[in-house]
Amino acid sequence: MDKSEVIGSVASDLHATEKAIDTAITQATTLVQSMIGARTALQLSPVSGAGSQAKAMESIAALSTARDAIVACHAELQKDHRRMGWGVYAVGPVNKPDDWETPIGGTPPKGHLTRVA
């Protein structure tokens, strides 16, 4: 394997992990919605199933923490990649901030220089 194949493999795995976490968050929120809908359809008190619903919501919070961690991992990999002088490499969705400080589709934070004509 050459360097670009190794880097591409890691980038693909990172992208797949990010997507898996997002999918898990989506599924977990669907579960909570389903639980609330079932309770309503069965005309049950909000007290019934409160414990299980709370546990499902805890799982969403844990997945959110996992998502924060994988995004931080992505940022660190990007820094490492540039420190090693390998330039810019992108796999997966490429509509993302260049420096992790500029919001997608937004403007740079105040105080940053902007290129003009």
Contacts in CASP RR format, 6 or more apart in sequence:
PFRMAT RR
TARGET T0000
AUTHOR 0000-0000-0000
METHOD contacts of the structure
MODEL  1
MDKSEVIGSVASDLHATEKAIDTAITQATTLVQSMIGARTALQLSPVSGA
GSQAKAMESIAALSTARDAIVACHAELQKDHRRMGWGVYAVGPVNKPDDW
ETPIGGTPPKGHLTRVA
1 9 0 8 1.000
3 86 0 8 1.000
4 89 0 8 1.000
7 81 0 8 1.000
7 86 0 8 1.000
7 89 0 8 1.000
8 89 0 8 1.000
8 91 0 8 1.000
10 77 0 8 1.000
11 89 0 8 1.000
11 90 0 8 1.000
11 91 0 8 1.000
11 92 0 8 1.000
12 91 0 8 1.000
14 70 0 8 1.000
14 73 0 8 1.000
14 74 0 8 1.000
14 77 0 8 1.000
14 91 0 8 1.000
15 91 0 8 1.000
15 92 0 8 1.000
15 93 0 8 1.000
17 70 0 8 1.000
18 67 0 8 1.000
18 70 0 8 1.000
18 71 0 8 1.000
18 74 0 8 1.000
21 63 0 8 1.000
21 66 0 8 1.000
21 67 0 8 1.000
21 70 0 8 1.000
22 67 0 8 1.000
24 63 0 8 1.000
25 60 0 8 1.000
25 63 0 8 1.000
25 64 0 8 1.000
25 67 0 8 1.000
28 56 0 8 1.000
28 59 0 8 1.000
28 60 0 8 1.000
28 63 0 8 1.000
29 60 0 8 1.000
31 56 0 8 1.000
32 53 0 8 1.000
32 56 0 8 1.000
32 57 0 8 1.000
32 60 0 8 1.000
35 49 0 8 1.000
35 52 0 8 1.000
35 53 0 8 1.000
35 56 0 8 1.000
36 53 0 8 1.000
39 46 0 8 1.000
39 48 0 8 1.000
39 49 0 8 1.000
75 100 0 8 1.000
78 100 0 8 1.000
81 87 0 8 1.000
81 89 0 8 1.000
82 88 0 8 1.000
95 104 0 8 1.000
95 105 0 8 1.000
96 104 0 8 1.000
97 103 0 8 1.000
97 104 0 8 1.000
101 108 0 8 1.000
101 109 0 8 1.000
101 112 0 8 1.000
102 108 0 8 1.000
102 109 0 8 1.000
102 112 0 8 1.000
108 114 0 8 1.000
END
